[in-house]
Amino acid sequence: MSHEAVELRTADGLCPTHVFEPDGTGPWPGVLFFMDGIGVRPALFEIGERLASNGYHVILPDLYYRTGFVAPGNALFTDPAIRADWTARILPTVSIANIMRDMPAFLAHLESRAALPGGRIGTTGYCLGGRFSLATAGHFPDRVSAAASYHGGQLATDAPDSPHRLAPVMEARVYVAGAIEDPSFDDAQKQCLDDALTAAGVDHRVETYNARHGWVPSDTPTHDPAATERHWETLLALFGDTLGRGGASIRH
């Protein structure tokens, strides 16, 4: 498995991006991996590496590139001053609108390095990134075969850019796993999202794991190994069914 760092030129600058790829002969199906709010770090590399080891070309962009913010680990949630600065100065730069502006650069990389069955990719996101995964399926419906969100927040709100509003145009298979006791994606949001996807005829599943927000990355206080393995079972099944694995039988 290889791991390299590259810079992708977006409309707003250069986005540092980590690229993970299996050993052997590709090309491999392409996956866009959206980071959580803590930011790009070794715990996310573990996820990218495991995805790659299962036969995917994976890119993990640093979505904080507009500010150069280096997320300080779990201090983001325990230090009030850091949290206040992040909320006021950094969080607005990772809006859905900005990340969708970055998508042409991400897609161009995957077009050049990965196999895209039917011209499509898979997306997955965690926490903050869950919103972007679903939003990508709505803004680029002809480019996304599968979209997953794990402990994602703000997926079905009153906001004009809420991902659930994009359900009528989504063509991807969608999988959403929420946490228990999570105000960023509570039971009302779960029902609203499920209803919107059902009404739109989207092939989907929305469920709640018996785990707390942030359970997947290995460095969070809420990391749950059992729930994380269930995440892997569902994510790999989703991508296996929609993207396949390996490069020999998939063409650009």
C-alpha positions in Angstrom: 0.0 0.0 0.0 1.4 3.4 -0.9 0.8 6.8 0.7 1.9 10.0 -0.9 1.2 13.7 -0.3 0.3 15.9 -3.2 -1.1 19.4 -3.8 -4.3 19.8 -5.9 -4.9 23.2 -7.4 -8.5 24.3 -6.7 -10.2 27.5 -7.6 -9.1 29.0 -4.3 -5.5 27.7 -4.0 -3.4 24.6 -3.4 -5.1 21.9 -1.3 -2.7 19.4 0.4 -4.1 16.0 -0.3 -3.1 12.5 0.9 -3.3 9.7 -1.6 -3.5 6.1 -0.7 -3.3 3.2 -3.2 -3.0 -0.6 -3.0 0.1 -2.4 -4.1 -0.1 -4.1 -7.4 -1.5 -3.2 -10.8 -4.4 -0.7 -11.0 -6.2 1.4 -11.8 -8.4 1.1 -8.7 -11.9 2.4 -8.1 -11.7 6.0 -6.8 -12.9 7.1 -3.3 -13.0 10.7 -2.0 -12.6 10.7 1.8 -13.8 13.8 3.7 -12.0 14.5 7.0 -13.7 15.2 10.3 -13.5 18.5 12.3 -10.3 17.5 14.1 -8.5 17.6 10.7 -6.0 15.5 8.8 -3.8 13.4 11.0 -2.5 9.8 11.6 -5.8 8.5 12.8 -7.4 9.4 9.4 -4.4 7.9 7.6 -5.3 4.6 9.2 -8.7 4.8 7.6 -7.3 5.8 4.2 -4.8 2.9 4.4 -7.4 0.4 5.2 -9.7 1.6 2.4 -6.7 1.3 0.0 -5.8 -2.1 1.3 -9.3 -3.2 0.2 -8.7 -2.2 -3.4 -9.4 1.5 -3.7 -7.5 4.6 -4.8 -8.3 7.0 -1.9 -7.8 10.8 -1.6 -8.0 12.7 1.7 -7.9 16.5 1.1 -7.0 18.9 3.9 -10.1 21.0 3.8 -8.5 23.6 6.1 -6.2 24.7 3.3 -7.8 28.1 2.9 -6.6 29.2 6.3 -3.7 26.9 6.9 -5.3 25.9 10.2 -3.6 22.9 11.8 -6.2 21.3 14.0 -4.7 20.6 17.5 -6.1 17.2 18.2 -8.8 16.8 20.8 -7.8 20.2 22.2 -10.2 21.5 19.6 -13.0 20.3 21.9 -11.4 20.8 25.3 -9.8 24.2 25.0 -12.4 27.0 24.9 -10.1 29.5 23.3 -9.2 27.1 20.4 -12.8 26.1 20.0 -14.0 29.7 19.8 -11.3 30.6 17.2 -12.2 27.5 15.1 -15.9 28.3 15.3 -15.6 31.9 14.4 -12.7 31.9 11.9 -12.2 28.5 10.5 -15.5 26.7 10.4 -17.0 29.2 7.9 -14.3 28.4 5.4 -15.4 24.8 5.2 -18.9 25.5 4.0 -20.6 23.2 1.6 -20.4 25.9 -1.1 -16.6 26.1 -0.7 -16.0 22.4 -0.7 -18.2 22.0 -3.8 -16.0 24.6 -5.5 -13.1 22.2 -4.8 -14.7 19.2 -6.3 -13.5 19.7 -9.9 -9.9 19.5 -8.7 -10.7 16.3 -6.7 -12.5 14.7 -9.6 -9.7 15.6 -12.0 -7.2 13.8 -9.8 -9.4 10.7 -9.6 -10.0 10.8 -13.3 -6.2 10.8 -13.9 -5.2 8.2 -11.4 -8.2 6.0 -10.5 -10.7 3.7 -12.3 -14.1 5.3 -12.5 -16.8 2.7 -13.4 -19.5 4.6 -15.2 -17.4 7.8 -14.6 -18.3 7.6 -10.9 -16.6 7.6 -7.5 -17.5 6.7 -4.0 -17.5 9.2 -1.1 -17.3 8.8 2.6 -17.1 11.3 5.4 -16.9 11.5 9.2 -18.4 14.2 11.5 -18.0 17.4 9.5 -17.2 15.4 6.4 -20.5 13.5 6.5 -22.2 16.6 5.2 -19.8 16.9 2.4 -20.1 13.3 1.4 -23.9 13.6 1.0 -23.7 17.1 -0.5 -21.3 15.8 -3.2 -23.9 13.1 -4.1 -26.4 15.9 -4.6 -24.3 18.4 -6.4 -22.6 15.9 -8.6 -25.2 13.2 -9.0 -23.7 11.9 -12.3 -20.3 11.4 -10.7 -21.1 9.6 -7.4 -22.2 5.9 -7.2 -22.1 5.7 -3.4 -22.1 8.2 -0.5 -21.6 7.3 3.2 -21.7 9.4 6.3 -20.5 8.2 9.7 -21.4 10.3 12.8 -22.0 13.2 10.4 -23.8 16.3 11.7 -26.3 18.8 10.3 -27.6 16.4 7.6 -31.2 17.5 7.7 -31.7 21.1 9.1 -33.6 24.2 8.1 -30.5 25.6 6.4 -30.9 26.3 2.7 -27.8 24.1 1.9 -28.9 21.1 4.1 -27.9 17.9 2.3 -31.4 16.4 2.7 -32.8 19.0 0.3 -30.7 17.4 -2.4 -32.4 14.0 -2.2 -34.5 14.6 -5.3 -31.4 14.8 -7.5 -29.3 12.1 -5.9 -28.5 9.0 -7.9 -26.0 7.4 -5.5 -26.7 4.6 -3.0 -26.6 6.3 0.4 -25.6 4.9 3.8 -25.8 7.0 6.9 -24.9 5.9 10.4 -25.7 8.2 13.3 -24.6 8.2 16.9 -26.7 8.0 20.0 -27.4 11.2 22.0 -26.0 13.4 19.2 -27.5 16.9 19.0 -25.8 17.5 15.7 -27.8 14.7 14.1 -30.7 13.9 16.5 -33.6 11.6 16.0 -35.7 14.3 14.3 -32.9 14.9 11.7 -32.5 11.2 11.2 -36.3 10.9 10.4 -36.3 14.0 8.2 -33.3 12.6 6.2 -34.8 9.2 5.9 -38.2 10.6 4.8 -36.5 12.9 2.2 -34.5 10.0 0.7 -37.5 7.7 0.7 -39.7 10.3 -1.0 -37.0 10.8 -3.7 -36.7 7.1 -4.3 -33.0 7.0 -3.2 -31.6 3.6 -2.4 -30.5 4.3 1.2 -30.2 3.2 4.8 -30.2 5.5 7.8 -29.4 3.8 11.1 -28.2 4.6 14.6 -25.2 2.8 16.1 -24.9 2.2 19.8 -21.9 4.5 19.9 -21.2 8.2 20.5 -20.3 11.0 18.1 -16.8 10.5 16.8 -16.6 6.7 17.3 -14.6 5.8 14.2 -11.2 7.6 14.3 -8.9 5.8 16.7 -7.7 8.9 18.6 -11.0 10.3 19.8 -12.3 9.9 23.4 -15.4 8.2 22.0 -13.6 5.7 19.8 -15.6 2.4 19.8 -13.7 -0.6 18.3 -16.8 -2.7 17.9 -18.8 0.1 16.2 -15.8 0.9 14.1 -15.7 -2.6 12.7 -19.4 -2.4 11.9 -18.6 0.8 10.0 -16.0 -1.1 8.0 -18.5 -3.9 7.2 -21.1 -1.5 5.9 -18.7 0.8 4.1 -16.9 -1.9 2.3 -20.2 -3.6 1.4 -21.4 -0.3 0.0 -18.4 0.3 -2.1 -18.0 -3.3 -3.2 -21.6 -3.3 -4.5 -21.4 0.0 -6.3 -17.7 0.4 -7.4 -16.3 -3.1 -7.3 -12.7 -3.8 -6.3 -9.5 -4.0 -8.2 -8.4 -2.6 -11.5 -8.5 -5.4 -14.0 -12.2 -5.5 -14.7 -12.9 -1.7 -14.4 -12.2 0.7 -17.2 -12.1 4.5 -17.1 
